[in-house]
Amino acid sequence: MRRLKAIIFDFDGTIAFSEKEAHLPACNEAFRTLGIPIQWSWEEFIALLELPGNQARMEYAYKQLYPSVAEEELKKVSNLWAETKKKLYIEKHVDKARLREGIKELIGQAVQERIAIAIVSTSIEEQIEAFLVRHLSELRPHIHPILGRRAGTKTASDSPLYRKCLEELGLGAEQVIAIEDSMNGLRCALKAGIKCVAVPNDYTACADFKGAVFVTADISRLNVSLLDSLLNPA
């Protein structure tokens, strides 16, 4: 009997190649728009990916530039920057992002076999929605819930977004598998008691992904039968 009832995906780097193609140029354009003298190279951006979300990365970089900035002022500037960046991402840059190869087929198969699909991410929900509408429009109605930054902090110690996702799905952790591209995401799934498949990309491939039940950079290797078998080890 199949145990798998739902797949919970991370978004950036897992469903989409969006960091380099869309987030980075939107971040840099937001800096220019607001007159903040920061322009990240791809290498600098990669180095900041351990921080959860672009607003946290912006605040870190801003404090490096202005060490004496007051927390209240920092939050005011970063909130304005985040709203500017979100608008630019949705209006100008989201079309540049790409689906990871094999992801559309995996989600399509899961939907056909009545496996629920959800997303848990550090990204803002509106950005995820904009990408899905443009790149996965026919499958978008089957993806629920989508829990991003407005729903809470994915990387908090008690993994609240994964737990909230289980609650909204009405499922136990033993009925669900997560798919993540980073060690941070893997840890979040494991803290919620959810088994996790790691799908490293070019900039997370050096991680050891200890604790993952399966590791592959090739998402086309994944299918519903394999994921179900990972919940039911022989």
C-alpha positions as CSV (number, residue, x, y, z in Angstrom):
1,M,0.0,0.0,0.0
2,R,1.3,3.4,-0.9
3,R,2.3,5.5,2.1
4,L,3.2,8.7,0.2
5,K,0.4,11.3,0.3
6,A,2.2,14.5,-0.3
7,I,5.4,16.0,-1.6
8,I,6.6,19.3,-0.1
9,F,9.0,21.3,-2.3
10,D,11.4,24.0,-1.5
11,F,11.2,26.7,-4.2
12,D,14.4,28.7,-5.1
13,G,17.0,26.3,-6.4
14,T,14.7,23.3,-6.1
15,I,11.7,24.0,-8.4
16,A,13.4,26.9,-10.2
17,F,16.8,28.2,-11.1
18,S,15.8,31.6,-9.8
19,E,18.7,32.8,-7.6
20,K,21.2,33.8,-10.3
21,E,18.7,34.4,-13.1
22,A,16.1,36.5,-11.2
23,H,16.8,37.2,-7.6
24,L,20.3,38.5,-8.0
25,P,19.5,41.0,-10.8
26,A,16.4,42.1,-8.9
27,C,18.5,42.7,-5.7
28,N,21.1,44.7,-7.5
29,E,18.5,46.8,-9.4
30,A,16.8,47.5,-6.0
31,F,20.1,48.7,-4.6
32,R,20.6,51.0,-7.6
33,T,17.0,52.3,-7.4
34,L,17.4,53.3,-3.8
35,G,20.9,54.6,-4.2
36,I,22.5,52.0,-1.9
37,P,26.1,51.5,-3.0
38,I,26.0,47.6,-3.0
39,Q,26.2,45.5,-6.1
40,W,26.6,41.7,-5.5
41,S,28.6,39.5,-7.8
42,W,27.3,35.9,-8.2
43,E,30.2,34.7,-6.0
44,E,29.3,37.2,-3.3
45,F,25.6,36.2,-3.5
46,I,26.5,32.5,-3.2
47,A,28.5,33.3,0.0
48,L,25.4,34.9,1.5
49,L,23.0,32.0,0.8
50,E,23.5,30.5,4.3
51,L,21.5,33.5,5.5
52,P,17.7,32.8,5.1
53,G,16.2,35.1,2.5
54,N,17.4,38.1,0.6
55,Q,16.2,40.7,3.1
56,A,18.5,39.0,5.8
57,R,21.3,39.1,3.2
58,M,20.7,42.7,2.5
59,E,20.7,43.6,6.2
60,Y,24.0,41.8,6.7
61,A,25.6,43.6,3.7
62,Y,24.2,47.0,4.8
63,K,25.6,46.6,8.3
64,Q,29.0,45.8,6.8
65,L,28.8,49.0,4.9
66,Y,27.3,51.1,7.8
67,P,28.4,49.4,11.0
68,S,26.9,52.0,13.3
69,V,23.4,51.9,11.7
70,A,20.6,51.8,14.3
71,E,18.4,48.7,14.2
72,E,15.3,50.7,13.6
73,E,16.8,52.5,10.7
74,L,18.2,49.3,9.3
75,K,14.8,47.6,9.4
76,K,13.2,50.7,7.7
77,V,15.7,50.6,4.9
78,S,15.6,46.9,4.5
79,N,11.8,46.8,4.4
80,L,11.7,49.5,1.6
81,W,14.5,47.6,-0.2
82,A,12.6,44.3,0.1
83,E,9.4,45.8,-1.4
84,T,11.3,47.4,-4.2
85,K,13.1,44.2,-5.0
86,K,9.9,42.1,-4.9
87,K,8.2,44.5,-7.4
88,L,11.2,44.4,-9.7
89,Y,11.4,40.6,-9.5
90,I,7.8,40.2,-10.4
91,E,7.6,42.8,-13.1
92,K,11.0,42.5,-14.8
93,H,13.0,39.4,-13.8
94,V,10.8,36.4,-13.0
95,D,10.6,35.5,-16.7
96,K,14.4,35.0,-16.7
97,A,14.2,32.2,-14.1
98,R,14.0,28.6,-15.4
99,L,12.3,25.4,-14.2
100,R,14.8,22.8,-13.1
101,E,14.8,19.9,-15.6
102,G,12.4,17.1,-14.6
103,I,10.4,19.2,-12.1
104,K,7.4,19.7,-14.3
105,E,7.2,16.0,-15.1
106,L,7.5,15.0,-11.4
107,I,4.8,17.4,-10.3
108,G,2.6,16.4,-13.2
109,Q,3.0,12.7,-12.3
110,A,2.2,13.3,-8.7
111,V,-0.9,15.3,-9.5
112,Q,-2.1,12.6,-11.9
113,E,-1.6,10.0,-9.1
114,R,-3.4,12.2,-6.6
115,I,-0.4,13.1,-4.5
116,A,-0.7,16.5,-2.9
117,I,1.9,19.1,-3.8
118,A,2.9,21.9,-1.4
119,I,5.7,24.5,-1.2
120,V,7.6,25.7,1.9
121,S,10.1,28.5,1.2
122,T,12.0,31.5,2.6
123,S,10.8,33.5,-0.4
124,I,7.8,35.8,-0.4
125,E,4.6,34.2,-1.6
126,E,3.9,36.7,-4.3
127,Q,7.2,35.9,-5.9
128,I,6.5,32.2,-5.9
129,E,3.0,32.8,-7.3
130,A,4.4,35.0,-10.1
131,F,6.8,32.3,-11.2
132,L,4.2,29.5,-11.0
133,V,1.7,31.5,-13.1
134,R,4.3,32.1,-15.8
135,H,6.1,28.7,-15.8
136,L,3.7,26.1,-14.4
137,S,0.3,27.6,-15.0
138,E,-1.5,24.3,-15.8
139,L,-0.3,22.8,-12.6
140,R,-0.7,25.8,-10.3
141,P,-4.3,25.0,-9.2
142,H,-2.9,21.7,-7.7
143,I,-0.2,23.3,-5.6
144,H,-1.4,24.1,-2.0
145,P,-0.5,25.3,0.5
146,I,2.3,27.7,-0.5
147,L,4.0,28.9,2.6
148,G,6.6,31.5,2.3
149,R,8.0,34.4,4.4
150,R,4.6,35.9,5.1
151,A,3.6,32.6,6.8
152,G,6.6,32.5,9.1
153,T,10.3,31.8,9.4
154,K,11.1,28.6,7.7
155,T,14.5,28.2,9.4
156,A,13.3,28.8,13.0
157,S,14.5,26.2,15.4
158,D,11.1,24.4,15.6
159,S,10.6,24.3,11.8
160,P,7.2,26.1,12.0
161,L,6.5,26.3,8.3
162,Y,7.0,22.6,7.7
163,R,4.8,21.9,10.8
164,K,2.1,24.3,9.5
165,C,2.3,22.7,6.1
166,L,1.6,19.2,7.7
167,E,-1.3,20.7,9.6
168,E,-2.8,22.3,6.4
169,L,-2.4,19.1,4.5
170,G,-4.0,17.1,7.3
171,L,-1.1,14.6,7.2
172,G,1.5,13.1,9.4
173,A,5.2,13.4,8.8
174,E,5.4,9.7,7.9
175,Q,3.1,10.3,4.9
176,V,5.1,13.1,3.4
177,I,8.5,13.6,1.7
178,A,10.3,16.9,1.3
179,I,12.6,17.9,-1.6
180,E,15.3,20.5,-0.8
181,D,18.4,21.8,-2.6
182,S,20.3,23.0,0.5
183,M,21.5,21.9,3.9
184,N,19.4,24.6,5.6
185,G,16.3,23.3,3.9
186,L,17.2,19.7,4.7
187,R,17.6,20.5,8.4
188,C,14.2,22.2,8.4
189,A,12.5,19.1,7.1
190,L,14.3,16.8,9.4
191,K,13.4,18.9,12.5
192,A,9.8,18.5,11.6
193,G,10.3,14.7,11.4
194,I,9.9,14.7,7.6
195,K,12.2,12.5,5.4
196,C,13.9,14.6,2.7
197,V,15.4,14.1,-0.7
198,A,18.3,16.4,-1.5
199,V,18.6,17.8,-5.1
200,P,21.8,19.8,-5.1
201,N,22.5,22.3,-7.8
202,D,25.7,24.0,-8.9
203,Y,26.0,26.2,-5.8
204,T,25.0,23.7,-3.2
205,A,26.7,20.6,-4.6
206,C,29.6,20.8,-2.0
207,A,27.3,20.1,0.9
208,D,27.3,16.6,2.4
209,F,23.5,16.4,2.8
210,K,23.8,14.2,5.9
211,G,20.4,12.9,6.9
212,A,18.9,12.9,3.4
213,V,17.2,9.6,2.3
214,F,18.3,10.1,-1.3
215,V,20.6,12.6,-3.0
216,T,20.6,13.4,-6.7
217,A,21.3,16.4,-8.8
218,D,19.1,15.0,-11.6
219,I,15.4,15.5,-10.7
220,S,14.4,13.4,-13.7
221,R,15.5,10.4,-11.7
222,L,12.7,11.0,-9.2
223,N,9.2,9.6,-9.5
224,V,6.3,8.8,-7.3
225,S,7.2,5.1,-6.9
226,L,10.8,5.9,-5.8
227,L,9.7,8.6,-3.4
228,D,7.1,6.2,-1.9
229,S,9.8,3.5,-1.5
230,L,11.9,6.0,0.5
231,L,9.1,6.2,3.0
232,N,8.9,2.4,3.1
233,P,12.5,1.2,3.2
234,A,13.0,-2.6,2.8
